[in-house]
Amino acid sequence: MSTFNVGTLEDCLVLLGSYEPFLNNVQINKDGCIEPFTRSGNIAYEKLRKIIVYLADNGVVDHFDEDLLDSIANGEY
């Protein structure tokens, strides 16, 4: 049996299928938004977001602060 340690957002994204979730250099898109993820990182991040929304909608977690999650992803937190 394998043991998984989840201590970072990157750990979560790896568990959700992204081998390398973050770009080496963060990119800024034309709208000025930070783009920190690789293609597989974006897919894993969307999976994580959907899981958390489901948990919040069903009362498993009290609150989901999507802006905070984005801030963590962007390295602002």
N, CA, C and O atoms as CSV, one atom per row, in Angstrom:
chain,resi,resn,atom,element,x,y,z
A,1,MET,N,N,0.841,-1.171,0.000
A,1,MET,CA,C,0.000,0.000,0.000
A,1,MET,C,C,0.888,1.236,0.000
A,1,MET,O,O,1.859,1.314,0.752
A,2,SER,N,N,0.562,2.159,-0.813
A,2,SER,CA,C,1.337,3.386,-0.971
A,2,SER,C,C,0.824,4.466,-0.021
A,2,SER,O,O,-0.379,4.571,0.219
A,3,THR,N,N,1.742,5.264,0.514
A,3,THR,CA,C,1.366,6.359,1.397
A,3,THR,C,C,1.539,7.674,0.661
A,3,THR,O,O,2.569,7.908,0.030
A,4,PHE,N,N,0.531,8.533,0.740
A,4,PHE,CA,C,0.580,9.827,0.087
A,4,PHE,C,C,0.621,10.914,1.144
A,4,PHE,O,O,-0.204,10.934,2.058
A,5,ASN,N,N,1.564,11.800,1.020
A,5,ASN,CA,C,1.609,12.974,1.882
A,5,ASN,C,C,1.121,14.158,1.074
A,5,ASN,O,O,1.619,14.417,-0.022
A,6,VAL,N,N,0.153,14.872,1.608
A,6,VAL,CA,C,-0.379,16.043,0.942
A,6,VAL,C,C,-0.094,17.247,1.825
A,6,VAL,O,O,-0.748,17.461,2.846
A,7,GLY,N,N,0.890,18.021,1.414
A,7,GLY,CA,C,1.261,19.197,2.190
A,7,GLY,C,C,1.218,20.475,1.381
A,7,GLY,O,O,1.355,21.575,1.917
A,8,THR,N,N,1.026,20.313,0.085
A,8,THR,CA,C,1.013,21.476,-0.798
A,8,THR,C,C,-0.059,21.303,-1.874
A,8,THR,O,O,-0.575,20.209,-2.099
A,9,LEU,N,N,-0.370,22.410,-2.521
A,9,LEU,CA,C,-1.284,22.348,-3.661
A,9,LEU,C,C,-0.695,21.463,-4.755
A,9,LEU,O,O,-1.422,20.717,-5.409
A,10,GLU,N,N,0.597,21.542,-4.951
A,10,GLU,CA,C,1.247,20.708,-5.964
A,10,GLU,C,C,1.035,19.227,-5.671
A,10,GLU,O,O,0.779,18.447,-6.589
A,11,ASP,N,N,1.141,18.824,-4.385
A,11,ASP,CA,C,0.879,17.433,-4.016
A,11,ASP,C,C,-0.531,17.016,-4.431
A,11,ASP,O,O,-0.728,15.924,-4.965
A,12,CYS,N,N,-1.507,17.884,-4.185
A,12,CYS,CA,C,-2.895,17.595,-4.565
A,12,CYS,C,C,-3.022,17.403,-6.064
A,12,CYS,O,O,-3.670,16.463,-6.524
A,13,LEU,N,N,-2.403,18.296,-6.825
A,13,LEU,CA,C,-2.519,18.237,-8.279
A,13,LEU,C,C,-1.830,17.013,-8.856
A,13,LEU,O,O,-2.289,16.450,-9.851
A,14,VAL,N,N,-0.732,16.598,-8.238
A,14,VAL,CA,C,-0.061,15.363,-8.668
A,14,VAL,C,C,-0.978,14.165,-8.404
A,14,VAL,O,O,-1.105,13.280,-9.251
A,15,LEU,N,N,-1.612,14.138,-7.236
A,15,LEU,CA,C,-2.544,13.044,-6.934
A,15,LEU,C,C,-3.720,13.014,-7.900
A,15,LEU,O,O,-4.313,11.960,-8.132
A,16,LEU,N,N,-4.056,14.175,-8.462
A,16,LEU,CA,C,-5.166,14.253,-9.415
A,16,LEU,C,C,-4.708,14.075,-10.862
A,16,LEU,O,O,-5.468,14.336,-11.795
A,17,GLY,N,N,-3.460,13.629,-11.047
A,17,GLY,CA,C,-3.035,13.200,-12.370
A,17,GLY,C,C,-2.042,14.064,-13.109
A,17,GLY,O,O,-1.689,13.738,-14.241
A,18,SER,N,N,-1.577,15.147,-12.525
A,18,SER,CA,C,-0.607,15.988,-13.220
A,18,SER,C,C,0.794,15.666,-12.730
A,18,SER,O,O,1.109,15.869,-11.557
A,19,TYR,N,N,1.634,15.165,-13.624
A,19,TYR,CA,C,3.009,14.832,-13.255
A,19,TYR,C,C,3.799,16.087,-12.896
A,19,TYR,O,O,4.582,16.084,-11.946
A,20,GLU,N,N,3.594,17.141,-13.648
A,20,GLU,CA,C,4.270,18.417,-13.411
A,20,GLU,C,C,3.246,19.539,-13.554
A,20,GLU,O,O,3.076,20.071,-14.651
A,21,PRO,N,N,2.557,19.914,-12.469
A,21,PRO,CA,C,1.434,20.847,-12.561
A,21,PRO,C,C,1.800,22.300,-12.816
A,21,PRO,O,O,1.028,23.022,-13.446
A,22,PHE,N,N,2.952,22.746,-12.346
A,22,PHE,CA,C,3.286,24.162,-12.458
A,22,PHE,C,C,4.305,24.432,-13.550
A,22,PHE,O,O,5.228,23.647,-13.766
A,23,LEU,N,N,4.125,25.553,-14.234
A,23,LEU,CA,C,5.096,26.017,-15.204
A,23,LEU,C,C,6.378,26.424,-14.475
A,23,LEU,O,O,6.328,26.826,-13.312
A,24,ASN,N,N,7.507,26.324,-15.143
A,24,ASN,CA,C,8.763,26.781,-14.544
A,24,ASN,C,C,8.745,28.290,-14.342
A,24,ASN,O,O,9.275,28.798,-13.354
A,25,ASN,N,N,8.141,28.996,-15.273
A,25,ASN,CA,C,8.007,30.445,-15.188
A,25,ASN,C,C,6.540,30.811,-15.358
A,25,ASN,O,O,5.925,30.501,-16.378
A,26,VAL,N,N,5.989,31.474,-14.347
A,26,VAL,CA,C,4.590,31.895,-14.394
A,26,VAL,C,C,4.392,32.825,-15.578
A,26,VAL,O,O,5.238,33.675,-15.860
A,27,GLN,N,N,3.281,32.662,-16.263
A,27,GLN,CA,C,2.973,33.510,-17.411
A,27,GLN,C,C,1.824,34.453,-17.058
A,27,GLN,O,O,0.974,34.133,-16.226
A,28,ILE,N,N,1.813,35.601,-17.694
A,28,ILE,CA,C,0.729,36.566,-17.550
A,28,ILE,C,C,0.007,36.618,-18.898
A,28,ILE,O,O,0.625,36.893,-19.927
A,29,ASN,N,N,-1.316,36.351,-18.888
A,29,ASN,CA,C,-2.045,36.368,-20.161
A,29,ASN,C,C,-2.405,37.796,-20.564
A,29,ASN,O,O,-2.084,38.744,-19.847
A,30,LYS,N,N,-3.059,37.949,-21.687
A,30,LYS,CA,C,-3.398,39.276,-22.234
A,30,LYS,C,C,-4.303,40.079,-21.319
A,30,LYS,O,O,-4.293,41.310,-21.365
A,31,ASP,N,N,-5.096,39.393,-20.477
A,31,ASP,CA,C,-5.994,40.072,-19.533
A,31,ASP,C,C,-5.290,40.465,-18.240
A,31,ASP,O,O,-5.898,41.071,-17.358
A,32,GLY,N,N,-4.011,40.120,-18.127
A,32,GLY,CA,C,-3.253,40.416,-16.919
A,32,GLY,C,C,-3.385,39.358,-15.844
A,32,GLY,O,O,-2.902,39.547,-14.727
A,33,CYS,N,N,-4.035,38.241,-16.164
A,33,CYS,CA,C,-4.206,37.157,-15.193
A,33,CYS,C,C,-2.965,36.264,-15.170
A,33,CYS,O,O,-2.331,36.029,-16.199
A,34,ILE,N,N,-2.637,35.777,-13.983
A,34,ILE,CA,C,-1.503,34.884,-13.812
A,34,ILE,C,C,-1.901,33.488,-14.283
A,34,ILE,O,O,-2.982,32.997,-13.959
A,35,GLU,N,N,-1.017,32.859,-15.048
A,35,GLU,CA,C,-1.227,31.497,-15.532
A,35,GLU,C,C,-0.082,30.635,-15.004
A,35,GLU,O,O,0.981,30.577,-15.621
A,36,PRO,N,N,-0.290,29.959,-13.856
A,36,PRO,CA,C,0.805,29.204,-13.254
A,36,PRO,C,C,0.923,27.744,-13.693
A,36,PRO,O,O,1.921,27.089,-13.391
A,37,PHE,N,N,-0.096,27.223,-14.410
A,37,PHE,CA,C,-0.171,25.789,-14.634
A,37,PHE,C,C,0.243,25.342,-16.026
A,37,PHE,O,O,0.117,26.073,-17.008
A,38,THR,N,N,0.743,24.112,-16.070
A,38,THR,CA,C,0.919,23.406,-17.332
A,38,THR,C,C,-0.469,22.949,-17.781
A,38,THR,O,O,-1.447,23.140,-17.058
A,39,ARG,N,N,-0.561,22.360,-18.947
A,39,ARG,CA,C,-1.856,21.855,-19.437
A,39,ARG,C,C,-2.422,20.811,-18.464
A,39,ARG,O,O,-3.594,20.870,-18.092
A,40,SER,N,N,-1.583,19.865,-18.062
A,40,SER,CA,C,-2.072,18.831,-17.133
A,40,SER,C,C,-2.359,19.430,-15.762
A,40,SER,O,O,-3.238,18.945,-15.050
A,41,GLY,N,N,-1.633,20.475,-15.384
A,41,GLY,CA,C,-1.898,21.163,-14.129
A,41,GLY,C,C,-3.263,21.830,-14.133
A,41,GLY,O,O,-3.979,21.805,-13.132
A,42,ASN,N,N,-3.623,22.434,-15.275
A,42,ASN,CA,C,-4.948,23.048,-15.407
A,42,ASN,C,C,-6.057,22.014,-15.261
A,42,ASN,O,O,-7.073,22.271,-14.614
A,43,ILE,N,N,-5.862,20.852,-15.858
A,43,ILE,CA,C,-6.862,19.788,-15.776
A,43,ILE,C,C,-7.008,19.318,-14.331
A,43,ILE,O,O,-8.127,19.156,-13.843
A,44,ALA,N,N,-5.892,19.099,-13.648
A,44,ALA,CA,C,-5.929,18.648,-12.258
A,44,ALA,C,C,-6.530,19.722,-11.348
A,44,ALA,O,O,-7.272,19.398,-10.421
A,45,TYR,N,N,-6.220,20.988,-11.604
A,45,TYR,CA,C,-6.757,22.089,-10.794
A,45,TYR,C,C,-8.272,22.166,-10.936
A,45,TYR,O,O,-8.982,22.398,-9.957
A,46,GLU,N,N,-8.761,21.974,-12.147
A,46,GLU,CA,C,-10.210,21.992,-12.362
A,46,GLU,C,C,-10.871,20.807,-11.652
A,46,GLU,O,O,-11.965,20.950,-11.107
A,47,LYS,N,N,-10.221,19.644,-11.654
A,47,LYS,CA,C,-10.743,18.498,-10.907
A,47,LYS,C,C,-10.821,18.828,-9.418
A,47,LYS,O,O,-11.829,18.551,-8.769
A,48,LEU,N,N,-9.754,19.421,-8.878
A,48,LEU,CA,C,-9.727,19.784,-7.470
A,48,LEU,C,C,-10.829,20.776,-7.143
A,48,LEU,O,O,-11.531,20.625,-6.143
A,49,ARG,N,N,-10.981,21.785,-7.982
A,49,ARG,CA,C,-12.008,22.799,-7.763
A,49,ARG,C,C,-13.393,22.158,-7.746
A,49,ARG,O,O,-14.212,22.484,-6.887
A,50,LYS,N,N,-13.662,21.260,-8.677
A,50,LYS,CA,C,-14.959,20.592,-8.743
A,50,LYS,C,C,-15.200,19.714,-7.513
A,50,LYS,O,O,-16.324,19.651,-7.014
A,51,ILE,N,N,-14.169,19.045,-7.024
A,51,ILE,CA,C,-14.299,18.226,-5.820
A,51,ILE,C,C,-14.655,19.109,-4.631
A,51,ILE,O,O,-15.557,18.782,-3.860
A,52,ILE,N,N,-13.945,20.231,-4.482
A,52,ILE,CA,C,-14.201,21.112,-3.340
A,52,ILE,C,C,-15.597,21.733,-3.433
A,52,ILE,O,O,-16.285,21.847,-2.419
A,53,VAL,N,N,-16.019,22.130,-4.623
A,53,VAL,CA,C,-17.374,22.681,-4.798
A,53,VAL,C,C,-18.406,21.631,-4.413
A,53,VAL,O,O,-19.380,21.946,-3.729
A,54,TYR,N,N,-18.209,20.405,-4.836
A,54,TYR,CA,C,-19.130,19.323,-4.470
A,54,TYR,C,C,-19.187,19.163,-2.953
A,54,TYR,O,O,-20.271,19.066,-2.377
A,55,LEU,N,N,-18.027,19.135,-2.309
A,55,LEU,CA,C,-17.986,18.968,-0.859
A,55,LEU,C,C,-18.668,20.125,-0.142
A,55,LEU,O,O,-19.381,19.915,0.840
A,56,ALA,N,N,-18.457,21.331,-0.621
A,56,ALA,CA,C,-19.103,22.510,-0.010
A,56,ALA,C,C,-20.608,22.480,-0.241
A,56,ALA,O,O,-21.378,22.763,0.677
A,57,ASP,N,N,-21.038,22.142,-1.451
A,57,ASP,CA,C,-22.472,22.091,-1.759
A,57,ASP,C,C,-23.208,21.038,-0.938
A,57,ASP,O,O,-24.408,21.163,-0.695
A,58,ASN,N,N,-22.495,20.008,-0.515
A,58,ASN,CA,C,-23.119,18.921,0.231
A,58,ASN,C,C,-22.818,18.970,1.729
A,58,ASN,O,O,-23.056,18.001,2.450
A,59,GLY,N,N,-22.300,20.091,2.182
A,59,GLY,CA,C,-22.108,20.307,3.607
A,59,GLY,C,C,-20.947,19.568,4.245
A,59,GLY,O,O,-20.840,19.527,5.471
A,60,VAL,N,N,-20.083,18.990,3.441
A,60,VAL,CA,C,-18.933,18.270,3.992
A,60,VAL,C,C,-17.886,19.267,4.503
A,60,VAL,O,O,-17.254,19.037,5.534
A,61,VAL,N,N,-17.713,20.355,3.787
A,61,VAL,CA,C,-16.856,21.456,4.238
A,61,VAL,C,C,-17.749,22.682,4.397
A,61,VAL,O,O,-18.735,22.848,3.677
A,62,ASP,N,N,-17.390,23.529,5.344
A,62,ASP,CA,C,-18.232,24.679,5.661
A,62,ASP,C,C,-18.227,25.756,4.585
A,62,ASP,O,O,-19.256,26.373,4.309
A,63,HIS,N,N,-17.075,25.977,3.985
A,63,HIS,CA,C,-16.948,27.118,3.075
A,63,HIS,C,C,-15.833,26.847,2.082
A,63,HIS,O,O,-14.805,26.265,2.427
A,64,PHE,N,N,-16.044,27.272,0.853
A,64,PHE,CA,C,-15.006,27.166,-0.169
A,64,PHE,C,C,-14.709,28.566,-0.669
A,64,PHE,O,O,-15.557,29.209,-1.288
A,65,ASP,N,N,-13.508,29.031,-0.399
A,65,ASP,CA,C,-13.058,30.346,-0.849
A,65,ASP,C,C,-12.223,30.157,-2.111
A,65,ASP,O,O,-11.012,29.949,-2.047
A,66,GLU,N,N,-12.888,30.232,-3.248
A,66,GLU,CA,C,-12.215,29.998,-4.524
A,66,GLU,C,C,-11.130,31.032,-4.786
A,66,GLU,O,O,-10.101,30.716,-5.383
A,67,ASP,N,N,-11.354,32.270,-4.343
A,67,ASP,CA,C,-10.328,33.308,-4.518
A,67,ASP,C,C,-9.065,32.953,-3.742
A,67,ASP,O,O,-7.958,33.194,-4.224
A,68,LEU,N,N,-9.215,32.387,-2.550
A,68,LEU,CA,C,-8.060,31.978,-1.762
A,68,LEU,C,C,-7.314,30.851,-2.467
A,68,LEU,O,O,-6.084,30.858,-2.514
A,69,LEU,N,N,-8.044,29.888,-3.012
A,69,LEU,CA,C,-7.405,28.795,-3.751
A,69,LEU,C,C,-6.630,29.354,-4.940
A,69,LEU,O,O,-5.497,28.941,-5.186
A,70,ASP,N,N,-7.219,30.276,-5.671
A,70,ASP,CA,C,-6.516,30.906,-6.791
A,70,ASP,C,C,-5.273,31.644,-6.326
A,70,ASP,O,O,-4.240,31.601,-6.996
A,71,SER,N,N,-5.358,32.323,-5.185
A,71,SER,CA,C,-4.197,33.052,-4.644
A,71,SER,C,C,-3.064,32.083,-4.301
A,71,SER,O,O,-1.894,32.367,-4.556
A,72,ILE,N,N,-3.423,30.946,-3.724
A,72,ILE,CA,C,-2.411,29.939,-3.408
A,72,ILE,C,C,-1.772,29.424,-4.690
A,72,ILE,O,O,-0.552,29.275,-4.764
A,73,ALA,N,N,-2.596,29.153,-5.698
A,73,ALA,CA,C,-2.084,28.669,-6.985
A,73,ALA,C,C,-1.158,29.682,-7.635
A,73,ALA,O,O,-0.181,29.312,-8.284
A,74,ASN,N,N,-1.465,30.960,-7.460
A,74,ASN,CA,C,-0.672,32.018,-8.089
A,74,ASN,C,C,0.549,32.407,-7.280
A,74,ASN,O,O,1.307,33.293,-7.674
A,75,GLY,N,N,0.741,31.739,-6.137
A,75,GLY,CA,C,1.902,32.025,-5.305
A,75,GLY,C,C,1.778,33.293,-4.490
A,75,GLY,O,O,2.780,33.829,-4.016
A,76,GLU,N,N,0.552,33.782,-4.319
A,76,GLU,CA,C,0.321,35.030,-3.608
A,76,GLU,C,C,0.073,34.819,-2.119
A,76,GLU,O,O,0.075,35.778,-1.347
A,77,TYR,N,N,-0.136,33.592,-1.720
A,77,TYR,CA,C,-0.498,33.311,-0.328
A,77,TYR,C,C,0.662,32.676,0.390
A,77,TYR,O,O,0.557,32.363,1.576
